[in-house]
Amino acid sequence: MLLQLVSVQSAAAASDRGIDFLEQRFESWPQWSLPAPLPRPRAKQDLIYPDWFSGTWQVTSEALDDSGQAIPDDRPLVHKVRFLRNRRNELIGDRPYNATSVGKALLGEQLLSVEQDPNKVNRQLARFRDDVLLETTVIGRRETSPKAASDFFSDELVLQILHGPGAPRLSRIETLTHYERCGPDICADQRQVSHAGPGLKTDQTLEGRSSRFRLTLKPLRLDEG
């Protein structure tokens, strides 16, 4: 019993440290000179969301400047996302559906398909016209407890490899998002920084770029999903 109590206390302390780390990281944006030291997820280890994400949502994404003000003349991006239960009854994002939805909203018919690696939940392949392939792999992740009642942090570092004419181009993109319940909706402040990719040619157009977005998720009825 004593060992069990010690284990519970250790887990709670680790959770508190995780929350503190993500909050500090969030506030230090955009001064992220290096990617955060995030644990690498296992092949079958997905990002688990709180139950209040369940269902299908319409997302409105607005670009913000560093101070959090809307960027003039920038049109919001509107797309859908959905969250489903896995075999362990955990709530996860439908990554192929969500990536296809945002990809179509951004690029239209240039995006042909998004494929999920059947052996790695954290790896997707997006195929584009003109024989261009984008390989995206989550190589680091930290999140707060999915049991949170009203707010939730998630931080993911992805490695993207763009295959096309010429040598492959690499970039690492860290995305830290703070979600909060806003009545029936979910509001979020999302912050990103692109970092140089290791090894092969780095995509110079992305290196060092910081971005910030205001996300509003509105629930959709079943017949709207």
C-alpha distance (Angstrom), angle and dihedral (degrees) to the residues before:
residue distance angle dihedral
M1 . . .
L2 3.79 . .
L3 3.80 91.1 .
Q4 3.79 89.8 50.3
L5 3.80 91.4 52.5
V6 3.80 90.8 48.8
S7 3.82 89.6 50.9
V8 3.80 91.3 50.6
Q9 3.80 91.5 48.9
S10 3.81 91.2 48.5
A11 3.80 91.6 50.2
A12 3.81 91.2 49.1
A13 3.81 91.3 49.3
A14 3.81 90.9 49.7
S15 3.80 89.9 50.0
D16 3.81 91.3 51.3
R17 3.80 90.6 50.1
G18 3.80 89.5 50.6
I19 3.80 91.7 52.5
D20 3.81 91.9 47.4
F21 3.80 91.6 48.9
L22 3.81 94.0 50.4
E23 3.80 93.4 45.4
Q24 3.81 91.4 50.5
R25 3.79 91.3 45.6
F26 3.79 90.1 49.6
E27 3.81 92.9 52.5
S28 3.82 93.7 45.9
W29 3.83 92.9 58.9
P30 3.04 129.6 148.7
Q31 3.82 90.1 26.8
W32 3.80 93.7 81.2
S33 3.79 103.3 135.5
L34 3.81 91.4 168.9
P35 3.81 134.3 23.2
A36 3.79 115.2 -90.5
P37 3.84 116.0 -97.8
L38 3.80 93.8 -108.0
P39 3.82 123.2 171.5
R40 3.80 113.4 -104.9
P41 3.83 110.6 -116.3
R42 3.79 120.8 -127.0
A43 3.81 120.1 -111.6
K44 3.82 93.2 -95.6
Q45 3.82 97.5 31.4
D46 3.80 110.5 110.8
L47 3.81 132.2 -178.8
I48 3.82 108.1 -87.9
Y49 3.81 116.7 -146.4
P50 3.83 130.6 -159.8
D51 3.81 116.5 -94.8
W52 3.81 91.1 -107.7
F53 3.82 89.0 73.2
S54 3.80 91.2 64.5
G55 3.81 116.9 128.5
T56 3.80 136.8 20.9
W57 3.80 122.7 -44.1
Q58 3.77 139.5 -171.7
V59 3.79 109.0 -130.7
T60 3.79 124.1 -153.8
S61 3.81 110.8 -166.1
E62 3.82 118.4 -165.7
A63 3.80 122.3 -171.6
L64 3.82 114.4 -127.9
D65 3.78 134.4 -168.2
D66 3.81 121.8 -121.0
S67 3.82 91.7 -84.5
G68 3.80 93.0 53.3
Q69 3.81 97.5 -104.2
A70 3.80 120.8 136.8
I71 3.80 114.5 -100.7
P72 3.84 109.2 -115.7
D73 3.81 117.3 -112.1
D74 3.80 92.1 6.5
R75 3.79 111.1 134.6
P76 3.83 115.4 -136.9
L77 3.79 116.8 -116.1
V78 3.81 114.2 -124.7
H79 3.80 123.2 -163.9
K80 3.80 142.0 135.0
V81 3.79 132.5 -102.2
R82 3.77 132.0 -177.5
F83 3.78 137.7 -164.3
L84 3.80 125.1 -149.6
R85 3.80 140.0 -177.5
N86 3.79 119.3 -102.0
R87 3.80 125.0 -149.0
R88 3.81 90.5 -81.3
N89 3.83 90.2 53.4
E90 3.81 90.9 -110.7
L91 3.80 118.5 143.7
I92 3.81 112.8 -116.6
G93 3.78 136.0 166.6
D94 3.80 117.6 -99.3
R95 3.80 91.9 -121.0
P96 3.85 100.0 -171.6
Y97 3.82 92.1 45.9
N98 3.79 93.6 45.0
A99 3.81 94.5 45.2
T100 3.81 91.1 48.2
S101 3.80 91.4 48.9
V102 3.80 95.9 51.5
G103 3.81 91.6 38.9
K104 3.80 92.7 54.3
A105 3.82 90.5 46.6
L106 3.81 90.5 52.8
L107 3.79 103.3 35.4
G108 3.79 107.0 16.5
E109 3.79 115.3 -160.7
Q110 3.80 92.6 -2.4
L111 3.82 86.8 83.8
L112 3.80 111.1 74.9
S113 3.81 103.6 176.5
V114 3.80 146.9 -25.6
E115 3.80 118.4 -137.6
Q116 3.79 127.7 -164.1
D117 3.80 117.4 -139.9
P118 3.84 102.1 -118.6
N119 3.81 91.4 -145.4
K120 3.81 100.0 41.3
V121 3.80 121.0 46.7
N122 3.80 90.1 -165.3
R123 3.81 97.2 59.0
Q124 3.82 127.7 78.8
L125 3.80 133.9 172.2
A126 3.80 119.6 -147.9
R127 3.80 117.3 -164.1
F128 3.80 121.4 -154.8
R129 3.76 136.6 -177.7
D130 3.82 119.3 -80.1
D131 3.84 92.0 39.5
V132 3.80 95.2 -70.6
L133 3.82 117.6 153.0
L134 3.82 126.3 -170.9
E135 3.80 115.9 -160.1
T136 3.82 114.2 -162.8
T137 3.81 123.0 -172.5
V138 3.80 128.1 175.2
I139 3.81 104.7 -131.5
G140 3.81 98.9 170.8
R141 3.78 136.7 24.9
R142 3.78 142.3 170.2
E143 3.79 128.3 170.1
T144 3.78 139.5 168.8
S145 3.80 122.1 -110.5
P146 3.83 115.1 -58.8
K147 3.81 86.2 -142.5
A148 3.80 89.6 72.8
A149 3.79 111.2 130.4
S150 3.79 101.0 -150.1
D151 3.82 114.7 0.9
F152 3.80 136.6 36.5
F153 3.82 136.3 -175.1
S154 3.80 125.2 -154.9
D155 3.80 127.4 178.9
E156 3.81 121.4 -172.5
L157 3.79 131.3 177.0
V158 3.80 114.2 -158.8
L159 3.77 131.2 -169.9
Q160 3.80 112.1 -144.0
I161 3.80 122.9 -166.0
L162 3.78 117.0 -170.5
H163 3.80 112.3 -155.5
G164 3.79 117.2 -164.9
P165 3.78 139.7 98.7
G166 3.80 109.8 -5.5
A167 3.78 127.9 1.6
P168 3.83 120.5 -15.4
R169 3.81 113.3 -93.0
L170 3.79 121.2 -140.8
S171 3.77 134.8 -158.6
R172 3.79 136.2 166.0
I173 3.79 116.6 -144.4
E174 3.80 123.8 -168.6
T175 3.81 116.2 -158.8
L176 3.80 119.7 -171.7
T177 3.80 116.4 -176.6
H178 3.80 131.6 -175.3
Y179 3.82 112.2 -158.4
E180 3.81 124.6 -166.4
R181 3.78 132.8 -179.7
C182 3.81 111.8 -112.2
G183 3.79 104.7 -174.4
P184 3.82 106.4 -72.9
D185 3.82 90.5 -13.7
I186 3.79 134.0 71.6
C187 3.81 119.1 -129.5
A188 3.78 122.6 -162.2
D189 3.79 141.5 -176.5
Q190 3.81 109.2 -151.7
R191 3.81 123.6 -167.7
Q192 3.81 127.4 -172.5
V193 3.78 140.4 -178.4
S194 3.81 126.8 -175.6
H195 3.80 117.4 -140.7
A196 3.78 133.5 -167.1
G197 3.78 114.8 -84.5
P198 3.81 119.8 -122.8
G199 3.79 122.8 -112.5
L200 3.78 110.9 -8.2
K201 3.79 128.0 58.1
T202 3.80 112.2 -51.4
D203 3.79 120.6 -132.0
Q204 3.81 98.2 -113.8
T205 3.80 91.8 -167.1
L206 3.81 90.3 67.5
E207 3.80 104.3 33.8
G208 3.79 112.7 117.5
R209 3.80 94.9 -1.1
S210 3.81 115.2 144.9
S211 3.80 124.3 -159.8
R212 3.78 136.1 -177.9
F213 3.80 129.0 -165.5
R214 3.78 138.8 -175.9
L215 3.80 110.2 -141.0
T216 3.79 125.6 -163.7
L217 3.80 117.6 -172.3
K218 3.80 116.2 -163.3
P219 3.81 119.2 -171.1
L220 3.79 117.6 -115.1
R221 3.79 127.2 -150.4
L222 3.80 117.4 -112.4
D223 3.81 91.3 -102.9
E224 3.83 90.0 53.1
G225 3.81 96.2 53.3
